[in-house]
Amino acid sequence: MNPAHIKPLISISDLDKIDVRVGTILTVEDVAHSERLVRLRVDFGDHARSILVGMKK
């Protein structure tokens, strides 16, 4: 097993450019006729969004 390459550190000014959002998963639904996709309904506080995720096998 070979470990993954470690990327170089970023500066504090680069950190200001990153937009990270955290949400609460409200529902998880199977997508019809798909072997991998599920639909997540995520609440971000000021809005909710449906997100398709390929996480099912």
C-alpha positions as CSV (number, residue, x, y, z in Angstrom):
1,M,0.0,0.0,0.0
2,N,1.3,3.4,-1.0
3,P,0.1,6.4,1.1
4,A,-1.4,9.4,-0.8
5,H,0.9,12.3,-1.6
6,I,0.6,15.1,0.9
7,K,-0.3,18.4,-0.7
8,P,1.6,21.6,0.3
9,L,0.2,23.8,3.0
10,I,-1.9,26.9,2.0
11,S,-1.5,30.4,3.4
12,I,-4.0,32.2,5.6
13,S,-5.0,34.5,2.6
14,D,-5.9,31.3,0.6
15,L,-8.1,30.2,3.5
16,D,-10.2,33.4,3.1
17,K,-11.1,32.3,-0.4
18,I,-12.7,29.0,0.7
19,D,-16.5,28.9,1.2
20,V,-17.4,25.9,3.4
21,R,-21.1,25.3,4.2
22,V,-22.6,22.9,6.7
23,G,-26.1,21.5,6.4
24,T,-28.4,19.1,8.0
25,I,-29.6,16.1,5.9
26,L,-33.4,16.0,6.2
27,T,-34.2,13.1,3.9
28,V,-32.5,10.4,1.9
29,E,-34.4,8.8,-1.0
30,D,-33.6,6.2,-3.6
31,V,-33.5,7.5,-7.2
32,A,-35.7,5.3,-9.4
33,H,-33.9,3.2,-12.0
34,S,-30.5,4.0,-10.5
35,E,-28.1,1.5,-8.8
36,R,-25.9,4.2,-7.3
37,L,-27.8,7.5,-6.9
38,V,-29.7,8.8,-3.8
39,R,-31.4,12.2,-3.4
40,L,-30.5,14.1,-0.3
41,R,-32.7,17.0,1.0
42,V,-30.3,19.3,2.9
43,D,-31.2,22.3,5.0
44,F,-28.5,25.0,5.1
45,G,-30.4,27.3,7.5
46,D,-31.2,30.0,5.0
47,H,-32.3,27.6,2.2
48,A,-32.8,23.9,1.5
49,R,-31.4,22.1,-1.5
50,S,-31.8,18.7,-3.2
51,I,-28.5,17.0,-4.0
52,L,-27.9,13.9,-6.0
53,V,-25.1,11.7,-4.6
54,G,-23.6,8.6,-6.1
55,M,-23.1,6.7,-2.8
56,K,-25.2,3.6,-3.1
57,K,-24.0,0.3,-4.4
